[in-house]
Structures are given as structure tokens and as C-alpha cells.
């Protein structure tokens, strides 16, 4: 069996200055916010070096000039490990599953409105598992993921996000 997980907490501050010929005054816009993500996974080795599993990911983002966004992804995955007899195990992984994205937006009236999008998600990646002991590894991954969803009240409205990330996590092998 395989139990894996990773999490992140990012705080962001940015500032934008508007100026030039067509701007009547010099404006400065600042924004700050956070992004919290938690991603546990469970897997089972169906044969040597080949694991199938189920991964979930929940993220929450909020900020001054950013909508409050939450995303839940549930994704069956396949992982293959190379060089099992060594302390460093390169691996590849791929998965396809379900995603729900909710965005809370403040309207001109001041009351927030929540919009929900549902659809599919897929991802693939390369990584290296550094064995800390016989049962625990520190994992470094490079992953690409994509979410394609539709608005729950009008399927003609689409939501799409794509991303490439470098991730650090850990795995426990039972």
C-alpha cells in the first residue's frame, strides 16, 4: 500500500502602478492574499513497481482583488517506479478524474454570489522518490494539470485552468 500527501500555504503581495499619457492621475493598486492546498492520496501496488490509486486535492484562494475560490479534485491515478533496488526511485504518473470549482464574487450590491463549475481534470508528471527509510520517501515532482469545467446553471459557460508545478511531498509504503 501507498499513502502520500503534500500541502502548501502561500502568501502573496503584489502592487501595480498605472501611469502614462492616457492616465489622468498616477494610481497604485495593491493586492494581497493566500492560497492553501492539501492533497492526500492512497494507492495499492498491483504488481512490482506499478501502483494504482486515488488522489484528492482541495485548495482555497482568497485576496483583496481576487475572488474567493475553492477547488476539489478527485482523480484515480497510475504510478510506475523505476530502479526499485536503489535509494532513489524515479517515477511517472498520470490520472484523470472529477473537479468542482466554486467562486465567491462580491457583486455591485455588496452581497456575495457563489458560482459553481463541474467537469473533468487530468494530470501527468515525473518525479523522484528519495527513500529516507525502508518505508518513507521524500518526493519531488514536476506535474502538469488541467481542469475543464462548465457552469452549473448554464453549460455554455466554461471554466478552464492549466498549470505546471514543482511539488514536494512524502509517501509511506506499507
Helices and strands as residue ranges (DSSP letters): E 2-18, E 27-47, E 50-63, E 66-81, E 88-106, E 112-131, E 136-151, E 158-173
